[in-house]
Amino acid sequence: MGQQGELNFLEFFQKFRRGELLRRADDQMEELMQAIRETGGKGTLTIELPFSVNKAGQIECVPVVKMKAPNKPIGTGIYYVTDEGRLTTRDPDQLDMMDEFQSRRETEAAE
C-alpha cells in the first residue's frame, strides 16, 4: 500500500464494502465451478467495476458480478408430427402392433 489510505487493485477488491465484493465473487465462482464439474461445460465469471464522479466530486463504484454457468442438458426427446400438427410419440407411418392384434382377434371372432 502506498500512502495512507491509498489502495491498489487487489486492496480495493478485498476491502470494497468490508469484503462484500470479494465474498460475492467467491460465491459466484464456487457456484460456477460446481456447474462446470457437473456438466463438463464451460462458463464465465465477469466482474464489472464501473466508476463515475458524483455531484460532490467523489469517485463512486457500483460493482456488478455476473456468472454464466453451463446448463445441464435434459436429454433428447423423439416425437412425430400428426397431420393435425400435434406432437406424438407414435410413428404415424408405422403399424401399431396392438392395433394389428386387436384387428386379428376381431376378424377371428367374427368368423
Distance bins in CASP14 RR format, pairs under 12 A and 6 or more apart:
PFRMAT RR
TARGET T0000
AUTHOR 0000-0000-0000
RMODE 2
METHOD distances of the structure
MODEL  1
1 7 1 0 0 1 0 0 0 0 0 0 0
1 8 1 0 0 1 0 0 0 0 0 0 0
1 9 0 0 0 0 0 1 0 0 0 0 0
1 10 0 0 0 0 1 0 0 0 0 0 0
1 11 1 0 0 1 0 0 0 0 0 0 0
1 12 0 0 0 0 0 1 0 0 0 0 0
1 14 0 0 0 0 0 1 0 0 0 0 0
1 15 0 0 0 0 0 1 0 0 0 0 0
2 8 1 0 0 1 0 0 0 0 0 0 0
2 11 0 0 0 0 1 0 0 0 0 0 0
5 11 0 0 0 0 1 0 0 0 0 0 0
5 12 0 0 0 0 0 1 0 0 0 0 0
5 15 0 0 0 0 1 0 0 0 0 0 0
6 12 0 0 0 0 1 0 0 0 0 0 0
6 15 0 0 0 0 0 1 0 0 0 0 0
7 13 0 0 0 0 1 0 0 0 0 0 0
7 14 0 0 0 0 1 0 0 0 0 0 0
7 15 1 0 0 1 0 0 0 0 0 0 0
7 16 0 0 0 0 1 0 0 0 0 0 0
7 59 0 0 0 0 0 1 0 0 0 0 0
7 61 0 0 0 0 0 1 0 0 0 0 0
8 14 0 0 0 0 0 1 0 0 0 0 0
8 15 0 0 0 0 0 1 0 0 0 0 0
9 15 0 0 0 0 0 1 0 0 0 0 0
9 16 0 0 0 0 0 1 0 0 0 0 0
9 21 0 0 0 0 0 1 0 0 0 0 0
9 47 0 0 0 0 0 1 0 0 0 0 0
9 49 0 0 0 0 1 0 0 0 0 0 0
9 61 0 0 0 0 0 1 0 0 0 0 0
10 16 0 0 0 0 0 1 0 0 0 0 0
10 21 0 0 0 0 0 1 0 0 0 0 0
10 22 0 0 0 0 1 0 0 0 0 0 0
11 19 0 0 0 0 0 1 0 0 0 0 0
11 21 0 0 0 0 0 1 0 0 0 0 0
11 22 0 0 0 0 0 1 0 0 0 0 0
12 19 0 0 0 0 0 1 0 0 0 0 0
12 21 0 0 0 0 1 0 0 0 0 0 0
12 22 0 0 0 0 0 1 0 0 0 0 0
12 47 0 0 0 0 0 1 0 0 0 0 0
12 49 0 0 0 0 1 0 0 0 0 0 0
12 51 0 0 0 0 0 1 0 0 0 0 0
12 59 0 0 0 0 0 1 0 0 0 0 0
12 61 0 0 0 0 1 0 0 0 0 0 0
12 63 0 0 0 0 1 0 0 0 0 0 0
13 19 0 0 0 0 1 0 0 0 0 0 0
13 20 0 0 0 0 0 1 0 0 0 0 0
13 21 1 0 0 1 0 0 0 0 0 0 0
13 22 1 0 0 1 0 0 0 0 0 0 0
13 23 0 0 0 0 0 1 0 0 0 0 0
13 24 0 0 0 0 0 1 0 0 0 0 0
13 25 1 0 0 1 0 0 0 0 0 0 0
13 26 0 0 0 0 0 1 0 0 0 0 0
13 47 0 0 0 0 1 0 0 0 0 0 0
13 49 0 0 0 0 1 0 0 0 0 0 0
13 61 0 0 0 0 0 1 0 0 0 0 0
13 63 0 0 0 0 1 0 0 0 0 0 0
13 65 0 0 0 0 0 1 0 0 0 0 0
14 20 0 0 0 0 0 1 0 0 0 0 0
14 21 0 0 0 0 1 0 0 0 0 0 0
14 22 1 0 1 0 0 0 0 0 0 0 0
14 23 0 0 0 0 0 1 0 0 0 0 0
14 25 0 0 0 0 0 1 0 0 0 0 0
14 26 0 0 0 0 0 1 0 0 0 0 0
15 21 0 0 0 0 1 0 0 0 0 0 0
15 22 0 0 0 0 1 0 0 0 0 0 0
15 23 0 0 0 0 0 1 0 0 0 0 0
15 61 0 0 0 0 0 1 0 0 0 0 0
16 22 1 0 0 1 0 0 0 0 0 0 0
16 23 0 0 0 0 0 1 0 0 0 0 0
16 24 0 0 0 0 1 0 0 0 0 0 0
16 25 0 0 0 0 1 0 0 0 0 0 0
16 47 0 0 0 0 0 1 0 0 0 0 0
16 49 0 0 0 0 1 0 0 0 0 0 0
16 60 0 0 0 0 0 1 0 0 0 0 0
16 61 1 0 0 1 0 0 0 0 0 0 0
16 62 0 0 0 0 0 1 0 0 0 0 0
16 63 1 0 0 1 0 0 0 0 0 0 0
16 65 0 0 0 0 0 1 0 0 0 0 0
17 23 0 0 0 0 1 0 0 0 0 0 0
17 24 0 0 0 0 1 0 0 0 0 0 0
17 61 0 0 0 0 1 0 0 0 0 0 0
17 62 0 0 0 0 0 1 0 0 0 0 0
17 63 0 0 0 0 1 0 0 0 0 0 0
18 24 0 0 0 0 0 1 0 0 0 0 0
19 25 0 0 0 0 1 0 0 0 0 0 0
19 26 0 0 0 0 1 0 0 0 0 0 0
19 27 0 0 0 0 0 1 0 0 0 0 0
19 63 0 0 0 0 0 1 0 0 0 0 0
20 26 0 0 0 0 0 1 0 0 0 0 0
20 27 0 0 0 0 0 1 0 0 0 0 0
20 62 0 0 0 0 0 1 0 0 0 0 0
20 63 0 0 0 0 1 0 0 0 0 0 0
20 65 0 0 0 0 0 1 0 0 0 0 0
21 27 0 0 0 0 0 1 0 0 0 0 0
21 28 0 0 0 0 0 1 0 0 0 0 0
21 47 1 0 0 1 0 0 0 0 0 0 0
21 48 0 0 0 0 0 1 0 0 0 0 0
21 49 0 0 0 0 1 0 0 0 0 0 0
21 61 0 0 0 0 1 0 0 0 0 0 0
21 62 0 0 0 0 0 1 0 0 0 0 0
21 63 1 0 1 0 0 0 0 0 0 0 0
21 64 0 0 0 0 0 1 0 0 0 0 0
21 65 1 0 0 1 0 0 0 0 0 0 0
22 28 0 0 0 0 0 1 0 0 0 0 0
22 29 0 0 0 0 0 1 0 0 0 0 0
22 47 0 0 0 0 0 1 0 0 0 0 0
22 63 0 0 0 0 0 1 0 0 0 0 0
22 65 0 0 0 0 1 0 0 0 0 0 0
23 29 0 0 0 0 0 1 0 0 0 0 0
23 30 0 0 0 0 0 1 0 0 0 0 0
23 63 0 0 0 0 0 1 0 0 0 0 0
23 65 0 0 0 0 1 0 0 0 0 0 0
24 30 0 0 0 0 0 1 0 0 0 0 0
24 31 0 0 0 0 0 1 0 0 0 0 0
24 45 0 0 0 0 0 1 0 0 0 0 0
24 47 0 0 0 0 1 0 0 0 0 0 0
24 63 0 0 0 0 1 0 0 0 0 0 0
24 64 0 0 0 0 1 0 0 0 0 0 0
24 65 1 0 1 0 0 0 0 0 0 0 0
24 66 0 0 0 0 0 1 0 0 0 0 0
24 67 0 0 0 0 1 0 0 0 0 0 0
25 31 0 0 0 0 0 1 0 0 0 0 0
25 32 0 0 0 0 0 1 0 0 0 0 0
25 45 1 0 0 1 0 0 0 0 0 0 0
25 46 0 0 0 0 1 0 0 0 0 0 0
25 47 1 0 1 0 0 0 0 0 0 0 0
25 48 0 0 0 0 0 1 0 0 0 0 0
25 49 0 0 0 0 0 1 0 0 0 0 0
25 63 0 0 0 0 1 0 0 0 0 0 0
25 64 0 0 0 0 0 1 0 0 0 0 0
25 65 1 0 1 0 0 0 0 0 0 0 0
25 66 0 0 0 0 0 1 0 0 0 0 0
25 67 0 0 0 0 1 0 0 0 0 0 0
26 32 0 0 0 0 0 1 0 0 0 0 0
26 33 0 0 0 0 0 1 0 0 0 0 0
26 45 0 0 0 0 0 1 0 0 0 0 0
26 47 0 0 0 0 0 1 0 0 0 0 0
26 65 0 0 0 0 1 0 0 0 0 0 0
26 67 0 0 0 0 0 1 0 0 0 0 0
27 33 0 0 0 0 0 1 0 0 0 0 0
27 34 0 0 0 0 0 1 0 0 0 0 0
27 45 0 0 0 0 0 1 0 0 0 0 0
27 65 0 0 0 0 1 0 0 0 0 0 0
27 67 0 0 0 0 1 0 0 0 0 0 0
28 34 0 0 0 0 0 1 0 0 0 0 0
28 35 0 0 0 0 0 1 0 0 0 0 0
28 43 0 0 0 0 0 1 0 0 0 0 0
28 44 0 0 0 0 0 1 0 0 0 0 0
28 45 1 0 1 0 0 0 0 0 0 0 0
28 46 0 0 0 0 1 0 0 0 0 0 0
28 47 0 0 0 0 1 0 0 0 0 0 0
28 63 0 0 0 0 0 1 0 0 0 0 0
28 64 0 0 0 0 0 1 0 0 0 0 0
28 65 1 0 1 0 0 0 0 0 0 0 0
28 66 1 0 0 1 0 0 0 0 0 0 0
28 67 1 0 1 0 0 0 0 0 0 0 0
28 68 0 0 0 0 1 0 0 0 0 0 0
28 69 0 0 0 0 1 0 0 0 0 0 0
29 35 0 0 0 0 0 1 0 0 0 0 0
29 36 0 0 0 0 0 1 0 0 0 0 0
29 43 0 0 0 0 0 1 0 0 0 0 0
29 44 0 0 0 0 0 1 0 0 0 0 0
29 45 1 0 1 0 0 0 0 0 0 0 0
29 46 0 0 0 0 0 1 0 0 0 0 0
29 47 0 0 0 0 1 0 0 0 0 0 0
29 65 0 0 0 0 1 0 0 0 0 0 0
29 66 0 0 0 0 0 1 0 0 0 0 0
29 67 1 0 0 1 0 0 0 0 0 0 0
29 69 0 0 0 0 0 1 0 0 0 0 0
30 36 0 0 0 0 0 1 0 0 0 0 0
30 37 0 0 0 0 0 1 0 0 0 0 0
30 45 0 0 0 0 0 1 0 0 0 0 0
30 67 0 0 0 0 1 0 0 0 0 0 0
30 69 0 0 0 0 0 1 0 0 0 0 0
31 37 0 0 0 0 0 1 0 0 0 0 0
31 38 0 0 0 0 0 1 0 0 0 0 0
31 43 0 0 0 0 0 1 0 0 0 0 0
31 45 0 0 0 0 1 0 0 0 0 0 0
31 65 0 0 0 0 0 1 0 0 0 0 0
31 66 0 0 0 0 0 1 0 0 0 0 0
31 67 1 0 0 1 0 0 0 0 0 0 0
31 68 0 0 0 0 0 1 0 0 0 0 0
31 69 1 0 0 1 0 0 0 0 0 0 0
31 70 0 0 0 0 0 1 0 0 0 0 0
32 38 0 0 0 0 0 1 0 0 0 0 0
32 39 0 0 0 0 0 1 0 0 0 0 0
32 40 0 0 0 0 0 1 0 0 0 0 0
32 41 0 0 0 0 0 1 0 0 0 0 0
32 42 0 0 0 0 1 0 0 0 0 0 0
32 43 1 0 0 1 0 0 0 0 0 0 0
32 44 1 0 0 1 0 0 0 0 0 0 0
32 45 1 0 1 0 0 0 0 0 0 0 0
32 46 0 0 0 0 0 1 0 0 0 0 0
32 65 0 0 0 0 0 1 0 0 0 0 0
32 66 0 0 0 0 0 1 0 0 0 0 0
32 67 1 0 1 0 0 0 0 0 0 0 0
32 68 0 0 0 0 1 0 0 0 0 0 0
32 69 1 0 1 0 0 0 0 0 0 0 0
32 70 0 0 0 0 1 0 0 0 0 0 0
33 39 0 0 0 0 0 1 0 0 0 0 0
33 40 0 0 0 0 0 1 0 0 0 0 0
33 41 0 0 0 0 0 1 0 0 0 0 0
33 42 0 0 0 0 0 1 0 0 0 0 0
33 43 0 0 0 0 1 0 0 0 0 0 0
33 45 0 0 0 0 1 0 0 0 0 0 0
33 67 0 0 0 0 0 1 0 0 0 0 0
33 69 0 0 0 0 1 0 0 0 0 0 0
33 70 0 0 0 0 0 1 0 0 0 0 0
34 40 0 0 0 0 0 1 0 0 0 0 0
34 41 0 0 0 0 0 1 0 0 0 0 0
34 43 0 0 0 0 0 1 0 0 0 0 0
34 67 0 0 0 0 0 1 0 0 0 0 0
34 69 0 0 0 0 1 0 0 0 0 0 0
34 70 0 0 0 0 0 1 0 0 0 0 0
34 72 0 0 0 0 0 1 0 0 0 0 0
35 41 1 0 0 1 0 0 0 0 0 0 0
35 42 0 0 0 0 1 0 0 0 0 0 0
35 43 1 0 0 1 0 0 0 0 0 0 0
35 44 0 0 0 0 0 1 0 0 0 0 0
35 45 0 0 0 0 0 1 0 0 0 0 0
35 67 0 0 0 0 1 0 0 0 0 0 0
35 68 0 0 0 0 1 0 0 0 0 0 0
35 69 1 1 0 0 0 0 0 0 0 0 0
35 70 1 0 1 0 0 0 0 0 0 0 0
35 71 0 0 0 0 1 0 0 0 0 0 0
35 72 1 0 0 1 0 0 0 0 0 0 0
36 42 1 0 0 1 0 0 0 0 0 0 0
36 43 1 0 0 1 0 0 0 0 0 0 0
36 44 0 0 0 0 0 1 0 0 0 0 0
36 45 0 0 0 0 0 1 0 0 0 0 0
36 67 0 0 0 0 0 1 0 0 0 0 0
36 68 0 0 0 0 0 1 0 0 0 0 0
36 69 1 0 0 1 0 0 0 0 0 0 0
36 70 1 0 0 1 0 0 0 0 0 0 0
36 71 0 0 0 0 0 1 0 0 0 0 0
36 72 0 0 0 0 0 1 0 0 0 0 0
37 43 0 0 0 0 0 1 0 0 0 0 0
37 69 0 0 0 0 0 1 0 0 0 0 0
37 70 0 0 0 0 0 1 0 0 0 0 0
37 72 0 0 0 0 0 1 0 0 0 0 0
38 69 0 0 0 0 1 0 0 0 0 0 0
38 70 0 0 0 0 1 0 0 0 0 0 0
38 71 0 0 0 0 0 1 0 0 0 0 0
38 72 1 0 0 1 0 0 0 0 0 0 0
38 73 0 0 0 0 0 1 0 0 0 0 0
39 69 0 0 0 0 1 0 0 0 0 0 0
39 70 1 0 1 0 0 0 0 0 0 0 0
39 71 1 0 0 1 0 0 0 0 0 0 0
39 72 1 0 1 0 0 0 0 0 0 0 0
39 73 1 0 0 1 0 0 0 0 0 0 0
39 74 0 0 0 0 0 1 0 0 0 0 0
40 69 0 0 0 0 0 1 0 0 0 0 0
40 70 1 0 0 1 0 0 0 0 0 0 0
40 71 0 0 0 0 0 1 0 0 0 0 0
40 72 0 0 0 0 1 0 0 0 0 0 0
40 73 0 0 0 0 0 1 0 0 0 0 0
41 68 0 0 0 0 0 1 0 0 0 0 0
41 69 0 0 0 0 1 0 0 0 0 0 0
41 70 1 1 0 0 0 0 0 0 0 0 0
41 71 0 0 0 0 1 0 0 0 0 0 0
41 72 0 0 0 0 1 0 0 0 0 0 0
41 73 0 0 0 0 1 0 0 0 0 0 0
42 68 0 0 0 0 1 0 0 0 0 0 0
42 69 0 0 0 0 1 0 0 0 0 0 0
42 70 1 0 1 0 0 0 0 0 0 0 0
42 71 0 0 0 0 0 1 0 0 0 0 0
43 66 0 0 0 0 0 1 0 0 0 0 0
43 67 1 0 0 1 0 0 0 0 0 0 0
43 68 1 0 1 0 0 0 0 0 0 0 0
43 69 1 0 1 0 0 0 0 0 0 0 0
43 70 1 0 1 0 0 0 0 0 0 0 0
43 71 0 0 0 0 0 1 0 0 0 0 0
44 65 0 0 0 0 0 1 0 0 0 0 0
44 66 1 0 0 1 0 0 0 0 0 0 0
44 67 1 0 0 1 0 0 0 0 0 0 0
44 68 1 0 1 0 0 0 0 0 0 0 0
44 69 0 0 0 0 1 0 0 0 0 0 0
44 70 0 0 0 0 1 0 0 0 0 0 0
45 64 0 0 0 0 0 1 0 0 0 0 0
45 65 1 0 0 1 0 0 0 0 0 0 0
45 66 1 0 0 1 0 0 0 0 0 0 0
45 67 1 0 1 0 0 0 0 0 0 0 0
45 68 0 0 0 0 1 0 0 0 0 0 0
45 69 0 0 0 0 1 0 0 0 0 0 0
46 63 0 0 0 0 0 1 0 0 0 0 0
46 64 1 0 0 1 0 0 0 0 0 0 0
46 65 1 0 0 1 0 0 0 0 0 0 0
46 66 1 0 1 0 0 0 0 0 0 0 0
46 67 1 0 0 1 0 0 0 0 0 0 0
46 68 1 0 0 1 0 0 0 0 0 0 0
47 61 0 0 0 0 0 1 0 0 0 0 0
47 63 1 0 0 1 0 0 0 0 0 0 0
47 64 1 0 0 1 0 0 0 0 0 0 0
47 65 1 0 1 0 0 0 0 0 0 0 0
47 66 1 0 0 1 0 0 0 0 0 0 0
47 67 0 0 0 0 1 0 0 0 0 0 0
48 61 0 0 0 0 1 0 0 0 0 0 0
48 62 0 0 0 0 1 0 0 0 0 0 0
48 63 1 0 0 1 0 0 0 0 0 0 0
48 64 1 0 1 0 0 0 0 0 0 0 0
48 65 1 0 0 1 0 0 0 0 0 0 0
48 66 1 0 0 1 0 0 0 0 0 0 0
49 59 0 0 0 0 0 1 0 0 0 0 0
49 60 0 0 0 0 0 1 0 0 0 0 0
49 61 1 0 1 0 0 0 0 0 0 0 0
49 62 0 0 0 0 1 0 0 0 0 0 0
49 63 1 0 1 0 0 0 0 0 0 0 0
49 64 0 0 0 0 1 0 0 0 0 0 0
49 65 0 0 0 0 0 1 0 0 0 0 0
50 59 0 0 0 0 0 1 0 0 0 0 0
50 60 0 0 0 0 1 0 0 0 0 0 0
50 61 1 0 0 1 0 0 0 0 0 0 0
50 62 1 0 0 1 0 0 0 0 0 0 0
50 63 1 0 0 1 0 0 0 0 0 0 0
50 64 1 0 0 1 0 0 0 0 0 0 0
51 58 0 0 0 0 0 1 0 0 0 0 0
51 59 1 0 1 0 0 0 0 0 0 0 0
51 60 1 0 0 1 0 0 0 0 0 0 0
51 61 1 0 1 0 0 0 0 0 0 0 0
51 62 0 0 0 0 1 0 0 0 0 0 0
51 63 0 0 0 0 1 0 0 0 0 0 0
52 58 0 0 0 0 1 0 0 0 0 0 0
52 59 1 0 0 1 0 0 0 0 0 0 0
52 60 1 0 1 0 0 0 0 0 0 0 0
52 61 1 0 0 1 0 0 0 0 0 0 0
52 62 0 0 0 0 1 0 0 0 0 0 0
53 59 1 0 0 1 0 0 0 0 0 0 0
53 60 1 0 0 1 0 0 0 0 0 0 0
53 61 0 0 0 0 0 1 0 0 0 0 0
54 60 1 0 1 0 0 0 0 0 0 0 0
54 61 0 0 0 0 0 1 0 0 0 0 0
54 62 0 0 0 0 0 1 0 0 0 0 0
77 87 0 0 0 0 1 0 0 0 0 0 0
77 89 0 0 0 0 1 0 0 0 0 0 0
78 87 0 0 0 0 0 1 0 0 0 0 0
78 88 0 0 0 0 0 1 0 0 0 0 0
78 89 1 0 0 1 0 0 0 0 0 0 0
78 90 0 0 0 0 0 1 0 0 0 0 0
78 91 0 0 0 0 1 0 0 0 0 0 0
79 85 0 0 0 0 0 1 0 0 0 0 0
79 86 0 0 0 0 1 0 0 0 0 0 0
79 87 1 0 1 0 0 0 0 0 0 0 0
79 88 1 0 0 1 0 0 0 0 0 0 0
79 89 1 0 0 1 0 0 0 0 0 0 0
79 90 0 0 0 0 1 0 0 0 0 0 0
79 91 0 0 0 0 1 0 0 0 0 0 0
79 92 0 0 0 0 0 1 0 0 0 0 0
80 86 0 0 0 0 1 0 0 0 0 0 0
80 87 1 0 0 1 0 0 0 0 0 0 0
80 88 1 0 1 0 0 0 0 0 0 0 0
80 89 1 0 0 1 0 0 0 0 0 0 0
80 90 1 0 0 1 0 0 0 0 0 0 0
80 91 1 0 1 0 0 0 0 0 0 0 0
80 92 1 0 1 0 0 0 0 0 0 0 0
80 93 0 0 0 0 1 0 0 0 0 0 0
80 94 0 0 0 0 1 0 0 0 0 0 0
81 87 1 0 0 1 0 0 0 0 0 0 0
81 88 1 0 0 1 0 0 0 0 0 0 0
81 89 0 0 0 0 0 1 0 0 0 0 0
81 90 0 0 0 0 0 1 0 0 0 0 0
81 91 0 0 0 0 0 1 0 0 0 0 0
81 92 0 0 0 0 1 0 0 0 0 0 0
81 93 0 0 0 0 0 1 0 0 0 0 0
82 88 1 0 1 0 0 0 0 0 0 0 0
82 89 0 0 0 0 0 1 0 0 0 0 0
82 90 0 0 0 0 1 0 0 0 0 0 0
82 91 0 0 0 0 0 1 0 0 0 0 0
82 92 1 0 0 1 0 0 0 0 0 0 0
82 93 0 0 0 0 0 1 0 0 0 0 0
83 92 1 0 0 1 0 0 0 0 0 0 0
83 93 0 0 0 0 0 1 0 0 0 0 0
84 92 0 0 0 0 0 1 0 0 0 0 0
85 92 0 0 0 0 0 1 0 0 0 0 0
86 92 0 0 0 0 0 1 0 0 0 0 0
88 94 0 0 0 0 0 1 0 0 0 0 0
88 96 0 0 0 0 0 1 0 0 0 0 0
89 96 0 0 0 0 0 1 0 0 0 0 0
90 96 1 0 0 1 0 0 0 0 0 0 0
90 97 0 0 0 0 0 1 0 0 0 0 0
90 98 0 0 0 0 0 1 0 0 0 0 0
90 99 0 0 0 0 0 1 0 0 0 0 0
91 97 0 0 0 0 0 1 0 0 0 0 0
94 100 0 0 0 0 0 1 0 0 0 0 0
95 101 0 0 0 0 0 1 0 0 0 0 0
95 102 0 0 0 0 0 1 0 0 0 0 0
95 103 0 0 0 0 1 0 0 0 0 0 0
96 102 0 0 0 0 1 0 0 0 0 0 0
96 103 0 0 0 0 1 0 0 0 0 0 0
97 103 0 0 0 0 0 1 0 0 0 0 0
97 104 0 0 0 0 0 1 0 0 0 0 0
98 104 0 0 0 0 0 1 0 0 0 0 0
98 105 0 0 0 0 0 1 0 0 0 0 0
99 105 0 0 0 0 0 1 0 0 0 0 0
99 106 0 0 0 0 0 1 0 0 0 0 0
100 106 0 0 0 0 0 1 0 0 0 0 0
100 107 0 0 0 0 0 1 0 0 0 0 0
101 107 0 0 0 0 0 1 0 0 0 0 0
101 108 0 0 0 0 0 1 0 0 0 0 0
102 108 0 0 0 0 0 1 0 0 0 0 0
102 109 0 0 0 0 0 1 0 0 0 0 0
103 109 0 0 0 0 0 1 0 0 0 0 0
103 110 0 0 0 0 0 1 0 0 0 0 0
104 110 0 0 0 0 0 1 0 0 0 0 0
104 111 0 0 0 0 0 1 0 0 0 0 0
105 111 0 0 0 0 0 1 0 0 0 0 0
END
